[in-house]
Amino acid sequence: MKVLLTGAFGNIGPNVVEKLLEQGHQVRCFDRKTEATEKKADRFKEQVEVVWGDLRSPDDVAAALHDLDVVIHMAFALPPFSERNPEKAHEINVGGTQNILNTMKAASPPPKIILISTSSVFKLDPNNRSQRTATDPVESINHYTQHKLECEQLVQGCGMDWAIFRLGMVPPRATGLGPWAFSIPLDTQMQFLHPQDVGLALANAVTCNEIWGKILLIGSGPGSQIYYRDFIGRLMEAMGIGRLPDEAFDTTPYCTVWMDTSESQRLLNYQQQSFEEFAKEMSLLVGYRRYLVQLLRPFYRRRLIKKSPYLQAKK
């Protein structure tokens, strides 16, 4: 299959590229040219075709969308950029998606499209602790989720073959921690999704005839329905810092949920990794630095806790 992946060199994209190549697909990658994306693109040198461009430019999009079977549209302006620059983010997210669909319609035959969405679009209900399904109510709580829902509507009404994948939480493989980490309440439900499972799900999807016209919920397998307390706690332990005090975290309900992923697993057979395996990977990533941090644990804990705006406000 000839596959185009937008946002190919972001947090998730390289995992998708890797799995597509393993399955023998011809891969074209579309992304903005930056120092970071060029570095990631070098990993796949001579294995993929790379088209640099801007989703807001119809000409750039047209340069990438030709002679294709499937478009996997992953590129999106994320928070905090989308919340600080909503108009520009809307041009990228919604305007860019419209440019893709317009270009697809001009092709004969048009390719199929898989839109990458998010579990954050589900209606926020702190009292609902059940697993969400694709038919459960949705709502926008910020510019990012509003853009995702607008794009879902555009894709569903495009008149071509489409599928929408709402992803669980895909954490980056990074040990840095900023103020954002304290904005999520510790009792928040999180559907963990390993980056490699995303890649396998999308690689399997391009040849699965049953996905078209469906919204599928994508999350890793058993043991991956966790609370934020589990996630941030294990990350802090991996870094050698230890769990942080509860009062450092916000208590405002946050927009992530547990999902029923049985249908996506039945169709795509992708759930191979777990949260526990990811936690072990993070420990290996930190490596010997963990022992250095442990020696100076009080210093590092104080420095990290100072990043919490909630704890500082209480003081």
C-alpha positions as CSV (number, residue, x, y, z in Angstrom):
1,M,0.0,0.0,0.0
2,K,1.1,3.6,-0.7
3,V,0.6,5.5,2.6
4,L,1.0,9.2,3.5
5,L,1.6,10.0,7.2
6,T,1.2,13.6,8.2
7,G,3.0,14.7,11.4
8,A,5.4,11.9,10.7
9,F,8.2,13.1,12.9
10,G,6.4,14.1,16.1
11,N,6.0,12.1,19.3
12,I,4.1,9.2,17.8
13,G,4.9,9.3,14.1
14,P,8.3,7.5,14.0
15,N,6.6,4.4,15.6
16,V,4.0,4.4,12.9
17,V,6.7,4.8,10.1
18,E,8.7,1.9,11.6
19,K,5.7,-0.5,11.7
20,L,4.5,0.5,8.2
21,L,8.0,-0.2,6.8
22,E,8.2,-3.5,8.6
23,Q,5.0,-4.5,6.8
24,G,6.3,-3.6,3.4
25,H,4.3,-0.4,2.7
26,Q,5.5,2.5,0.6
27,V,5.7,5.4,3.0
28,R,5.6,9.1,2.3
29,C,6.1,11.5,5.3
30,F,4.7,15.0,5.5
31,D,5.9,17.4,8.3
32,R,7.2,20.9,9.0
33,K,10.9,21.2,8.5
34,T,12.7,22.0,11.8
35,E,15.9,20.9,13.5
36,A,14.0,18.3,15.5
37,T,12.0,16.8,12.6
38,E,15.0,16.7,10.4
39,K,16.9,14.7,13.0
40,K,14.0,12.2,13.3
41,A,13.7,12.0,9.5
42,D,17.4,11.0,9.2
43,R,16.5,7.8,11.0
44,F,14.6,6.6,8.0
45,K,16.9,8.0,5.3
46,E,16.4,6.3,1.9
47,Q,13.6,4.2,3.3
48,V,10.8,6.8,3.0
49,E,9.9,9.8,0.8
50,V,9.8,13.0,2.8
51,V,7.8,16.1,1.8
52,W,8.4,19.2,3.9
53,G,5.5,21.7,4.1
54,D,2.8,23.5,5.9
55,L,-0.8,22.1,6.2
56,R,-2.1,25.7,5.7
57,S,-0.7,25.7,2.2
58,P,-2.8,24.0,-0.4
59,D,0.2,23.8,-2.7
60,D,2.3,22.1,0.0
61,V,-0.5,19.6,0.7
62,A,-1.0,18.9,-3.0
63,A,2.7,18.1,-3.3
64,A,2.3,15.3,-0.8
65,L,-1.1,13.9,-1.8
66,H,-0.7,12.1,-5.0
67,D,-0.7,8.5,-6.0
68,L,-1.8,7.2,-2.6
69,D,-4.0,4.4,-1.2
70,V,-4.4,5.7,2.4
71,V,-3.7,9.0,4.2
72,I,-3.0,8.8,8.0
73,H,-3.6,12.3,9.2
74,M,-1.8,12.8,12.5
75,A,-0.4,16.3,12.2
76,F,-2.1,18.7,14.7
77,A,-1.2,21.8,16.8
78,L,-1.3,20.7,20.4
79,P,-1.7,22.4,23.8
80,P,-0.3,24.7,25.1
81,F,0.2,26.2,21.6
82,S,-3.5,25.6,20.6
83,E,-4.7,27.5,23.7
84,R,-2.3,30.4,23.5
85,N,-2.7,30.8,19.7
86,P,-6.2,29.5,18.9
87,E,-6.7,31.3,15.6
88,K,-3.4,30.0,14.2
89,A,-4.0,26.6,15.6
90,H,-7.4,26.5,13.9
91,E,-5.8,27.3,10.6
92,I,-3.4,24.4,11.1
93,N,-5.8,21.9,12.5
94,V,-9.1,22.5,10.9
95,G,-7.9,24.4,7.8
96,G,-5.2,21.9,7.2
97,T,-7.6,19.0,7.4
98,Q,-9.9,20.7,5.0
99,N,-6.9,21.2,2.6
100,I,-6.2,17.5,2.8
101,L,-9.8,16.5,2.1
102,N,-10.1,19.0,-0.8
103,T,-6.9,17.6,-2.4
104,M,-8.1,14.0,-1.8
105,K,-11.4,14.6,-3.6
106,A,-9.5,15.8,-6.7
107,A,-7.8,12.4,-7.0
108,S,-9.2,9.6,-9.1
109,P,-9.8,7.3,-7.3
110,P,-9.4,9.2,-4.0
111,P,-7.4,7.6,-1.2
112,K,-8.9,6.6,2.1
113,I,-8.3,8.7,5.3
114,I,-7.6,7.7,8.9
115,L,-8.0,10.7,11.2
116,I,-6.1,10.6,14.5
117,S,-8.3,12.1,17.2
118,T,-8.2,11.9,21.0
119,S,-10.1,10.4,24.0
120,S,-10.2,13.9,25.4
121,V,-13.3,14.7,23.3
122,F,-15.6,12.6,25.6
123,K,-18.0,14.5,27.7
124,L,-16.5,15.2,31.1
125,D,-18.4,13.5,33.9
126,P,-16.4,13.0,37.1
127,N,-19.1,10.6,38.4
128,N,-18.9,8.3,35.3
129,R,-16.1,5.8,36.0
130,S,-17.2,3.3,33.3
131,Q,-15.4,2.5,30.1
132,R,-16.5,4.9,27.3
133,T,-17.6,3.6,23.9
134,A,-17.5,5.3,20.5
135,T,-21.2,6.3,20.8
136,D,-20.8,8.1,24.2
137,P,-21.4,11.9,24.3
138,V,-18.6,14.2,23.3
139,E,-17.9,17.9,24.1
140,S,-15.2,20.4,23.6
141,I,-13.5,21.8,26.8
142,N,-10.8,23.8,25.1
143,H,-9.6,24.9,21.6
144,Y,-7.7,21.6,21.0
145,T,-10.7,19.4,21.6
146,Q,-13.0,21.8,19.7
147,H,-10.6,21.5,16.7
148,K,-10.6,17.7,17.0
149,L,-14.4,17.5,16.9
150,E,-14.6,19.9,14.0
151,C,-12.1,17.7,12.1
152,E,-14.1,14.5,13.0
153,Q,-17.2,16.2,11.5
154,L,-15.3,17.2,8.3
155,V,-14.0,13.7,7.8
156,Q,-17.3,12.0,8.4
157,G,-19.0,14.2,5.9
158,C,-16.2,14.1,3.2
159,G,-18.0,11.5,1.0
160,M,-14.9,9.3,0.9
161,D,-13.8,6.2,2.9
162,W,-12.8,7.3,6.4
163,A,-12.0,6.0,9.9
164,I,-11.4,7.9,13.1
165,F,-9.1,6.7,15.8
166,R,-9.5,8.2,19.3
167,L,-6.2,7.6,21.1
168,G,-5.6,7.1,24.8
169,M,-2.7,8.8,26.6
170,V,0.6,8.3,24.6
171,P,3.4,9.7,26.9
172,P,6.7,10.8,25.3
173,R,9.9,9.0,26.2
174,A,11.3,11.9,28.1
175,T,12.3,12.4,31.7
176,G,11.6,16.2,31.9
177,L,8.7,17.4,34.0
178,G,7.2,20.9,33.7
179,P,4.3,22.7,35.4
180,W,1.8,20.9,33.1
181,A,2.4,17.7,35.1
182,F,0.7,19.2,38.1
183,S,-2.4,20.3,36.3
184,I,-3.9,16.7,36.3
185,P,-5.7,15.4,39.4
186,L,-4.2,12.3,40.8
187,D,-7.5,10.4,40.7
188,T,-7.9,11.0,36.9
189,Q,-8.6,7.9,34.8
190,M,-6.0,7.4,32.1
191,Q,-6.2,4.9,29.2
192,F,-2.4,4.3,28.7
193,L,-1.3,3.7,25.1
194,H,2.2,2.6,24.3
195,P,3.8,4.3,21.3
196,Q,4.6,1.0,19.7
197,D,1.0,-0.2,20.0
198,V,-0.1,3.0,18.2
199,G,2.3,2.2,15.4
200,L,1.1,-1.4,15.1
201,A,-2.6,-0.4,15.2
202,L,-2.2,2.1,12.3
203,A,0.0,-0.2,10.2
204,N,-2.5,-3.0,10.6
205,A,-5.4,-0.6,9.8
206,V,-4.3,0.4,6.3
207,T,-5.1,-3.2,5.1
208,C,-8.2,-3.8,7.3
209,N,-11.4,-3.5,5.3
210,E,-13.6,-3.4,8.4
211,I,-12.4,-0.1,9.8
212,W,-13.9,2.2,7.2
213,G,-16.8,4.3,8.4
214,K,-16.0,3.6,12.1
215,I,-14.8,5.5,15.1
216,L,-12.3,3.2,17.0
217,L,-11.0,3.7,20.5
218,I,-7.3,2.9,20.8
219,G,-5.5,1.9,24.0
220,S,-3.1,-0.7,25.2
221,G,-4.2,-3.9,26.7
222,P,-4.9,-5.3,30.2
223,G,-3.2,-3.3,33.0
224,S,-3.2,-0.1,31.0
225,Q,-6.3,1.4,32.5
226,I,-4.5,3.4,35.3
227,Y,-4.9,6.5,37.4
228,Y,-2.7,9.5,37.0
229,R,-1.4,8.8,40.4
230,D,0.1,5.5,39.0
231,F,1.6,7.2,36.0
232,I,3.3,10.2,37.7
233,G,4.3,8.1,40.7
234,R,6.1,5.5,38.6
235,L,7.8,8.2,36.6
236,M,9.1,9.9,39.7
237,E,10.3,6.6,41.1
238,A,12.1,5.8,37.8
239,M,13.9,9.2,38.1
240,G,14.9,8.4,41.6
241,I,12.9,11.3,43.1
242,G,10.0,9.4,44.7
243,R,6.3,10.2,44.7
244,L,5.4,13.8,45.2
245,P,2.9,15.2,47.8
246,D,-0.8,15.1,46.8
247,E,-1.3,18.8,47.5
248,A,1.1,19.7,44.6
249,F,-1.6,18.6,42.1
250,D,-4.7,20.3,40.9
251,T,-8.1,18.9,41.8
252,T,-10.1,20.3,38.9
253,P,-11.6,17.3,36.9
254,Y,-9.5,16.5,33.8
255,C,-10.6,15.3,30.4
256,T,-9.2,11.8,30.1
257,V,-11.2,8.5,30.5
258,W,-11.0,4.8,30.3
259,M,-12.3,3.3,27.0
260,D,-13.7,0.0,25.7
261,T,-11.0,-1.0,23.2
262,S,-12.4,-4.5,22.5
263,E,-13.6,-3.6,19.0
264,S,-10.3,-2.0,17.9
265,Q,-8.3,-4.9,19.3
266,R,-10.6,-7.4,17.5
267,L,-10.0,-5.6,14.2
268,L,-6.4,-4.6,14.5
269,N,-4.7,-7.0,17.0
270,Y,-2.3,-4.4,18.2
271,Q,-2.2,-4.6,22.0
272,Q,1.3,-6.0,22.8
273,Q,2.7,-3.5,25.3
274,S,1.7,-2.5,28.9
275,F,2.1,0.4,31.3
276,E,4.5,-1.8,33.4
277,E,6.7,-2.3,30.4
278,F,6.8,1.4,29.7
279,A,7.7,2.1,33.3
280,K,10.7,-0.3,33.0
281,E,11.7,1.5,29.7
282,M,11.7,4.8,31.5
283,S,13.9,3.4,34.3
284,L,16.4,2.3,31.6
285,L,16.2,5.7,29.9
286,V,17.2,7.4,33.1
287,G,20.0,4.9,33.6
288,Y,22.8,5.7,36.0
289,R,21.5,9.2,36.5
290,R,18.9,7.7,38.9
291,Y,21.6,6.9,41.4
292,L,23.0,10.5,41.2
293,V,19.5,11.9,41.8
294,Q,18.9,9.6,44.8
295,L,22.1,11.0,46.4
296,L,20.7,14.5,46.1
297,R,17.0,13.6,46.4
298,P,15.9,16.4,48.8
299,F,17.4,19.0,46.5
300,Y,15.7,17.7,43.4
301,R,12.4,17.2,45.1
302,R,12.3,20.8,46.4
303,R,13.3,22.1,42.9
304,L,10.6,20.0,41.2
305,I,7.8,20.8,43.7
306,K,8.5,24.5,43.2
307,K,7.2,24.1,39.7
308,S,3.7,23.3,41.0
309,P,1.6,26.5,40.8
310,Y,-1.1,24.8,43.0
311,L,1.2,24.2,45.9
312,Q,2.7,27.6,45.6
313,A,-0.8,29.2,45.7
314,K,-1.7,27.2,48.8
315,K,1.4,28.5,50.5
